[in-house]
Amino acid sequence: MKITTRIALGLFVLAGLMVAALAYQVRTVNQLQGITDEFSRTSVEAAQISILLAQELEGVREFASKSLVLPADSGYVAQWETWEEAVTQDLARLAALDLRAGEQAAVQAVQEDWDRYLSEIAPLRMASELRPADDGLFLTLDRIDELVDGLRLGVETVIEENQAWVAQQAQTAARVGQRATQVSWLAALTAIGLGLLICVILYLSISGPLRRLTRGTREIAEGRFAHRLPTGGKTELSALAEDFNRMAARLDEVEEMKKDFVSHVSHELKGPLAAIQETILILLERIPGPLTEKQAQLLALSRQSANRLSGMISNLLEISRIEGGGLRLDLGWVDPVELVQDVVGEVSPLSRAKSLEVEVTVKEEDPVRGNGTQGPVFPISADRERLQELVGNLLGNAIKFSPRGTTIRIRVQGLTDWPRPLPGRVLSRLRGEEPPFLLLEVEDEGPGIPEGHREGVFQKFYQIQRGVRREGQGVGLGLAISRNVVQAHGGAIWVREGSSGGAHFLVLIPRVARWARAAVPGTEVLPDVLQVRGEAGMAGAEVAP
């Protein structure tokens, strides 16, 4: 299922749940509104009329008594008649309401009692002589009280029925509200749960392919074009992985073509260049005949250019050999201080030509930590020729980019613990290695390397565009070869800004690389030759036959 389809389906489910919850809430609101309307339309009016009836019955009682006791006052009789008419009208209004069965029965009972009252007491009001005999007066008054009390009880029954219905409706409304609250919470929790479930499903379906794509992009950016992403499924990320693999395959094909081209061209150039060098050397030795001073100077310049071109071709062949089948290491115990001093002696003509001072320091303390982790500079298991090539490349770069009359500082130090701090990428490359380490530093006073280029300079053919090409500047392979040599020995190389603004290269190499310990148990006994396979020896090692 496509990712967009999953997202749309998840949103549809959430929307359906919210619509269902909303519909239930609307139904609940309508139900509560119906209860409220019925209460306000019927119950309140019935209660008001019932209370009014109770008051009117008391008026009937009062003025009936006064009319019988004081028949000479005709005003009492009129008031008596008015109160009776009010009771009759309000009973009719009450009976006309849409009442519940219990209330209707109570109202019917009150109506019957009122009819009985009218049939018994009303004729007295019509008589010409209202006052009965003294012995009958009290009986009449008692009868009026009895009938009015019965009516009052009936009205109170109506009020009680009304109140009971109101209480019942209030309970119903409370239950409806409580149920609505529960449904709302349930809908909210269900929506949250579904939302989290959808997020987890989407995360699991997207994060893994994205991590693999990120890792694959990093591999391609670092030049490992053989990397492929797993494919499968019908999602957009699967299609992207397939396109990525096609792109990587094409880049791998182009890279192989470039390697073959560089290797073949380098081999083809090596023969004619050797012939040119030999011819120039014969001419400089004046074997064919004497040379003028100008001719000798021009031939010396030609020989210098030929030697530089020969170095470039050697670097091209070296990087092709490393990438093609592995880096062969002839391991042995190497004294780093002695090796550095030998390299300094070899390049001394170049440094003297630019009036450069090369300062070699065997450090007695660790400036990074300064906490006693320094140790003696011990021999390390390494290929002396490769290590010499590494130091030569770093020192050659420093000479090439240092202004005249400046100082190049080389520091050699043995560490019994990890130096701090270390860049994250350096720590990742040293994963699995153990102290002790050799720390080699080469610092110059040149223009330095901008921060955005400090990782790229270790890639092949990488050059920093500074506007002016420097004399003797190569094709950008020396540092790439140096990184391969360092990583083949289980170490890491990086660059930072020097104390004077120049480039400060640091090389950290374990005394014995992890893969060498795994290939031959025991760090004190090493084979004569190890073949390092894969890029920078990261794939392991085996003893060569």
Order of alpha helices (4+ residues) and beta strands (2+ residues): alpha-alpha-alpha-alpha-alpha-alpha-alpha-beta-beta-alpha-alpha-beta-beta-beta-alpha-beta-alpha-beta-alpha-beta-beta-alpha-beta-beta
